[in-house]
Amino acid sequence: MKASQKKLRLTLATALYLRQIGRKAQKGEEPNDRGFDRKLDEKLKRMRPEDVDALFRGEED
């Protein structure tokens, strides 16, 4: 897989991750009912903060 394709996949996965963890809890529901990709979470934790910020903002290198 090309590097550009990997970056695009990571960007799309990050956008989905942000939507999943960022939504408000439903009234009367368990606040921790949101599931998310643990592998992506670990990958984001290992990345440099500048790189994660660029992914969140959708900026290109």
N, C-alpha and C positions, 0 to 999 in steps of 0.2 A: 504494500500500500504506500502511496506517495505521502510525503511529509505534509503536503497541503491538505490531503484527504484526512489524515490523522488529526490535524489541527481543526478542521471543520467538524469532525466527529466529536472532538473534545469540546468545542464551542457549543455545539447543539446539546450535548449531554449536560454541560454546565448550565445552559439556559433552562433545561428541564429540571435540573436539580434545584435551581433557585426558585422556580415556580412551586415545586413540591414542598420545600422547607419554608417558603416565605408566605404561604397562604395563612389566613387567619383561622383559628380554631372555630369549629361550628358550635353554635349555642347548644348547650346540653350534651355535647359530645366530649369524648376524651381528647384533651389537648395534644396528646402525643400519639395521635392516630395516623400520623403521616409516615409513610414508608419512603425510603430513598435508597439510592445505590451506595452501598457502603464502600465499594471499591473506588468509586469516583470521589467519595468523601476523603478517603485516605490519600488518593492522588493529589487532590487539591491541597490537603494539609502539607504535603511534601514540596509543593511548588513554592517558588519565591512569591512574596506578597505582590510585587509589581506585575508578575505574570498573571496571577489570579485576578487582579484588578482589571487588567487589560481584557481578559476573557469575559468578565462580568460586564464590561462596558462594550464589548464587541469590537474592540480596536484591533487593527492588523499590525504586525511587526514592521 
